């Protein structure tokens, strides 16, 4: 198994090389190992996917639950892992920094901090506090004995604030505060992505797997996107298949859902059984 330093260097190299790469989002150990078997070069956690696996809404898990989840996955895969660390599980800059340190101890080599309080009336942090939080997280990340890749997220577009100018101001501020990767989930068009890319110098992550985003890997790479993640869409896809099978059994009394799925022997081989 590769050391954490080796994984961290591989993660940094993925962002430094030309072109664009996909970093798919797991939600448990099994999904992480299956994605690794497909040849991806790095993995990212999904806060929504993990919460759904616990029967909870997105952002409905504690920091310790998230850290235990990350420890288990990092111990099970040879790939570098980046963690969705939500808002750092606290509003103060010091809490964001502490979450970065704890995530590194858990085994990850990258992670994201977002500028969102969560599902409240005024979810987005004011810019000055948001910048301080990213700066504290960056200082913690860059004090580690390996190159931890910090992603700063501007959450406007996920919370009904479709103000691209403000999103860009935030990403520029987070870049200046020390973030290594910039990310504004919820962008919908090539023009929006192009505007973000023109405003910053650091690598930009774009999320796919949501309705209304028809762009593919080649198109995003041509725009200059460096990294593509898919958020909770893989977990939603898996759970959608479960729901469809359950509905077939419940409403029709048939079991054809199992006709085209891999066998138990296939999964035993995939997981080394």
MOWO-V784808 format. One record per residue. N is the residue number from 1. RES is the residue in one small letter. SS is DSSP state (@ for helix, = for strand, . for the rest). Layout:
N&RES&SS  N&RES&SS
This chain:
1&x&.  2&x&.  3&x&.  4&x&@  5&x&@  6&x&@  7&x&@  8&x&@  9&x&@  10&x&@  11&x&@  12&x&@  13&x&@  14&x&@  15&x&@  16&x&@  17&x&.  18&x&.  19&x&.  20&x&.  21&x&=  22&x&=  23&x&.  24&x&=  25&x&=  26&x&=  27&x&.  28&x&.  29&x&@  30&x&@  31&x&@  32&x&@  33&x&@  34&x&@  35&x&@  36&x&@  37&x&@  38&x&.  39&x&.  40&x&.  41&x&.  42&x&=  43&x&=  44&x&=  45&x&=  46&x&.  47&x&@  48&x&@  49&x&@  50&x&@  51&x&@  52&x&@  53&x&@  54&x&.  55&x&.  56&x&.  57&x&.  58&x&.  59&x&.  60&x&.  61&x&.  62&x&.  63&x&@  64&x&@  65&x&@  66&x&@  67&x&@  68&x&@  69&x&@  70&x&@  71&x&@  72&x&@  73&x&@  74&x&@  75&x&@  76&x&@  77&x&.  78&x&.  79&x&.  80&x&=  81&x&=  82&x&=  83&x&=  84&x&=  85&x&.  86&x&.  87&x&.  88&x&.  89&x&.  90&x&.  91&x&.  92&x&.  93&x&@  94&x&@  95&x&@  96&x&@  97&x&@  98&x&@  99&x&@  100&x&@  101&x&@  102&x&@  103&x&@  104&x&@  105&x&@  106&x&@  107&x&.  108&x&.  109&x&.  110&x&=  111&x&=  112&x&=  113&x&=  114&x&=  115&x&.  116&x&=  117&x&.  118&x&.  119&x&.  120&x&.  121&x&.  122&x&.  123&x&.  124&x&=  125&x&.  126&x&.  127&x&@  128&x&@  129&x&@  130&x&@  131&x&@  132&x&@  133&x&@  134&x&@  135&x&@  136&x&@  137&x&@  138&x&@  139&x&@  140&x&@  141&x&@  142&x&@  143&x&.  144&x&.  145&x&.  146&x&.  147&x&.  148&x&.  149&x&=  150&x&=  151&x&=  152&x&=  153&x&=  154&x&.  155&x&.  156&x&@  157&x&@  158&x&@  159&x&@  160&x&.  161&x&.  162&x&.  163&x&.  164&x&@  165&x&@  166&x&@  167&x&@  168&x&@  169&x&@  170&x&@  171&x&@  172&x&@  173&x&@  174&x&@  175&x&@  176&x&@  177&x&.  178&x&.  179&x&.  180&x&.  181&x&=  182&x&=  183&x&=  184&x&.  185&x&.  186&x&.  187&x&.  188&x&.  189&x&.  190&x&@  191&x&@  192&x&@  193&x&@  194&x&@  195&x&@  196&x&@  197&x&@  198&x&@  199&x&@  200&x&.  201&x&.  202&x&.  203&x&=  204&x&=  205&x&=  206&x&=  207&x&=  208&x&.  209&x&.  210&x&.  211&x&.  212&x&.  213&x&.  214&x&.  215&x&.  216&x&.  217&x&@  218&x&@  219&x&@  220&x&@  221&x&@  222&x&@  223&x&@  224&x&.  225&x&.  226&x&.  227&x&=  228&x&=  229&x&=  230&x&.  231&x&.  232&x&.  233&x&@  234&x&@  235&x&@  236&x&@  237&x&@  238&x&@  239&x&@  240&x&@  241&x&@  242&x&@  243&x&@  244&x&@  245&x&@  246&x&@  247&x&@  248&x&@  249&x&@  250&x&@  251&x&@  252&x&@  253&x&.  254&x&.  255&x&.  256&x&@  257&x&@  258&x&@  259&x&@  260&x&@  261&x&.  262&x&.  263&x&.  264&x&@  265&x&@  266&x&@  267&x&@  268&x&@  269&x&@  270&x&@  271&x&.  272&x&.  273&x&.
